[in-house]
């Protein structure tokens, strides 16, 4: 994934989350629900980033191995 695409996807996610969090149907949820959900969302985002980095680097290494003559 290119850096520009990652920035665009992060911005789109942020705008979507802001719209969702400001909507009226969420107004009935208590603050305690949000404070329990936010850490889990951050953990999932961190794991997704780590997995993305591992796959990106392992893909680069396998492509390098295939390009190296034996």
Biotite code that builds the C-alpha atoms (Angstrom):
import biotite.structure as struc

atoms = struc.array([
    struc.Atom([0.000, 0.000, 0.000], chain_id="A", res_id=1, res_name="UNK", atom_name="CA", element="C"),
    struc.Atom([1.434, 3.335, -0.954], chain_id="A", res_id=2, res_name="UNK", atom_name="CA", element="C"),
    struc.Atom([1.836, 6.105, 1.575], chain_id="A", res_id=3, res_name="UNK", atom_name="CA", element="C"),
    struc.Atom([-0.626, 8.345, -0.258], chain_id="A", res_id=4, res_name="UNK", atom_name="CA", element="C"),
    struc.Atom([-3.259, 5.605, -0.278], chain_id="A", res_id=5, res_name="UNK", atom_name="CA", element="C"),
    struc.Atom([-2.728, 4.954, 3.448], chain_id="A", res_id=6, res_name="UNK", atom_name="CA", element="C"),
    struc.Atom([-3.121, 8.669, 4.204], chain_id="A", res_id=7, res_name="UNK", atom_name="CA", element="C"),
    struc.Atom([-6.297, 8.831, 2.097], chain_id="A", res_id=8, res_name="UNK", atom_name="CA", element="C"),
    struc.Atom([-7.789, 5.761, 3.787], chain_id="A", res_id=9, res_name="UNK", atom_name="CA", element="C"),
    struc.Atom([-6.937, 7.109, 7.246], chain_id="A", res_id=10, res_name="UNK", atom_name="CA", element="C"),
    struc.Atom([-8.538, 10.456, 6.424], chain_id="A", res_id=11, res_name="UNK", atom_name="CA", element="C"),
    struc.Atom([-11.664, 8.779, 5.039], chain_id="A", res_id=12, res_name="UNK", atom_name="CA", element="C"),
    struc.Atom([-11.906, 6.593, 8.148], chain_id="A", res_id=13, res_name="UNK", atom_name="CA", element="C"),
    struc.Atom([-11.496, 9.640, 10.410], chain_id="A", res_id=14, res_name="UNK", atom_name="CA", element="C"),
    struc.Atom([-14.227, 11.573, 8.603], chain_id="A", res_id=15, res_name="UNK", atom_name="CA", element="C"),
    struc.Atom([-16.534, 8.546, 8.690], chain_id="A", res_id=16, res_name="UNK", atom_name="CA", element="C"),
    struc.Atom([-15.898, 8.030, 12.404], chain_id="A", res_id=17, res_name="UNK", atom_name="CA", element="C"),
    struc.Atom([-16.562, 11.718, 13.113], chain_id="A", res_id=18, res_name="UNK", atom_name="CA", element="C"),
    struc.Atom([-19.883, 11.555, 11.250], chain_id="A", res_id=19, res_name="UNK", atom_name="CA", element="C"),
    struc.Atom([-20.831, 8.347, 13.058], chain_id="A", res_id=20, res_name="UNK", atom_name="CA", element="C"),
    struc.Atom([-19.914, 9.687, 16.493], chain_id="A", res_id=21, res_name="UNK", atom_name="CA", element="C"),
    struc.Atom([-21.879, 12.899, 15.953], chain_id="A", res_id=22, res_name="UNK", atom_name="CA", element="C"),
    struc.Atom([-25.057, 11.160, 14.791], chain_id="A", res_id=23, res_name="UNK", atom_name="CA", element="C"),
    struc.Atom([-28.222, 11.342, 16.878], chain_id="A", res_id=24, res_name="UNK", atom_name="CA", element="C"),
    struc.Atom([-28.780, 7.612, 17.301], chain_id="A", res_id=25, res_name="UNK", atom_name="CA", element="C"),
    struc.Atom([-25.527, 7.322, 19.253], chain_id="A", res_id=26, res_name="UNK", atom_name="CA", element="C"),
    struc.Atom([-26.553, 10.055, 21.677], chain_id="A", res_id=27, res_name="UNK", atom_name="CA", element="C"),
    struc.Atom([-28.293, 7.502, 23.896], chain_id="A", res_id=28, res_name="UNK", atom_name="CA", element="C"),
    struc.Atom([-25.118, 5.536, 24.590], chain_id="A", res_id=29, res_name="UNK", atom_name="CA", element="C"),
    struc.Atom([-23.400, 6.309, 27.842], chain_id="A", res_id=30, res_name="UNK", atom_name="CA", element="C"),
    struc.Atom([-19.825, 7.564, 28.041], chain_id="A", res_id=31, res_name="UNK", atom_name="CA", element="C"),
    struc.Atom([-18.824, 4.342, 29.798], chain_id="A", res_id=32, res_name="UNK", atom_name="CA", element="C"),
    struc.Atom([-19.607, 2.372, 26.625], chain_id="A", res_id=33, res_name="UNK", atom_name="CA", element="C"),
    struc.Atom([-17.286, 4.579, 24.581], chain_id="A", res_id=34, res_name="UNK", atom_name="CA", element="C"),
    struc.Atom([-14.463, 4.426, 27.113], chain_id="A", res_id=35, res_name="UNK", atom_name="CA", element="C"),
    struc.Atom([-14.645, 0.631, 27.008], chain_id="A", res_id=36, res_name="UNK", atom_name="CA", element="C"),
    struc.Atom([-14.800, 0.471, 23.201], chain_id="A", res_id=37, res_name="UNK", atom_name="CA", element="C"),
    struc.Atom([-12.070, 2.978, 22.301], chain_id="A", res_id=38, res_name="UNK", atom_name="CA", element="C"),
    struc.Atom([-9.109, 0.983, 23.728], chain_id="A", res_id=39, res_name="UNK", atom_name="CA", element="C"),
    struc.Atom([-10.245, -2.128, 21.852], chain_id="A", res_id=40, res_name="UNK", atom_name="CA", element="C"),
    struc.Atom([-10.538, -0.170, 18.609], chain_id="A", res_id=41, res_name="UNK", atom_name="CA", element="C"),
    struc.Atom([-7.006, 1.145, 19.128], chain_id="A", res_id=42, res_name="UNK", atom_name="CA", element="C"),
    struc.Atom([-5.694, -2.364, 19.829], chain_id="A", res_id=43, res_name="UNK", atom_name="CA", element="C"),
    struc.Atom([-7.324, -3.719, 16.661], chain_id="A", res_id=44, res_name="UNK", atom_name="CA", element="C"),
    struc.Atom([-5.912, -0.819, 14.613], chain_id="A", res_id=45, res_name="UNK", atom_name="CA", element="C"),
    struc.Atom([-2.434, -1.436, 16.042], chain_id="A", res_id=46, res_name="UNK", atom_name="CA", element="C"),
    struc.Atom([-2.583, -5.152, 15.243], chain_id="A", res_id=47, res_name="UNK", atom_name="CA", element="C"),
    struc.Atom([-3.791, -4.403, 11.697], chain_id="A", res_id=48, res_name="UNK", atom_name="CA", element="C"),
    struc.Atom([-0.839, -2.036, 11.223], chain_id="A", res_id=49, res_name="UNK", atom_name="CA", element="C"),
    struc.Atom([1.646, -4.597, 12.571], chain_id="A", res_id=50, res_name="UNK", atom_name="CA", element="C"),
    struc.Atom([0.258, -7.356, 10.333], chain_id="A", res_id=51, res_name="UNK", atom_name="CA", element="C"),
    struc.Atom([0.374, -5.009, 7.336], chain_id="A", res_id=52, res_name="UNK", atom_name="CA", element="C"),
    struc.Atom([4.028, -4.168, 8.043], chain_id="A", res_id=53, res_name="UNK", atom_name="CA", element="C"),
    struc.Atom([4.983, -7.841, 8.469], chain_id="A", res_id=54, res_name="UNK", atom_name="CA", element="C"),
    struc.Atom([3.278, -8.837, 5.229], chain_id="A", res_id=55, res_name="UNK", atom_name="CA", element="C"),
    struc.Atom([4.825, -5.925, 3.358], chain_id="A", res_id=56, res_name="UNK", atom_name="CA", element="C"),
    struc.Atom([8.335, -6.732, 4.558], chain_id="A", res_id=57, res_name="UNK", atom_name="CA", element="C"),
    struc.Atom([8.009, -10.495, 4.044], chain_id="A", res_id=58, res_name="UNK", atom_name="CA", element="C"),
    struc.Atom([6.688, -9.881, 0.529], chain_id="A", res_id=59, res_name="UNK", atom_name="CA", element="C"),
    struc.Atom([9.684, -7.680, -0.240], chain_id="A", res_id=60, res_name="UNK", atom_name="CA", element="C"),
    struc.Atom([12.060, -10.345, 1.077], chain_id="A", res_id=61, res_name="UNK", atom_name="CA", element="C"),
    struc.Atom([10.458, -13.134, -0.964], chain_id="A", res_id=62, res_name="UNK", atom_name="CA", element="C"),
    struc.Atom([10.579, -10.978, -4.107], chain_id="A", res_id=63, res_name="UNK", atom_name="CA", element="C"),
    struc.Atom([14.250, -10.275, -3.389], chain_id="A", res_id=64, res_name="UNK", atom_name="CA", element="C"),
    struc.Atom([14.949, -14.012, -2.988], chain_id="A", res_id=65, res_name="UNK", atom_name="CA", element="C"),
    struc.Atom([13.232, -14.794, -6.296], chain_id="A", res_id=66, res_name="UNK", atom_name="CA", element="C"),
    struc.Atom([15.219, -12.096, -8.109], chain_id="A", res_id=67, res_name="UNK", atom_name="CA", element="C"),
    struc.Atom([18.568, -13.306, -6.735], chain_id="A", res_id=68, res_name="UNK", atom_name="CA", element="C"),
    struc.Atom([20.242, -15.815, -9.079], chain_id="A", res_id=69, res_name="UNK", atom_name="CA", element="C"),
    struc.Atom([21.400, -19.043, -7.436], chain_id="A", res_id=70, res_name="UNK", atom_name="CA", element="C"),
])
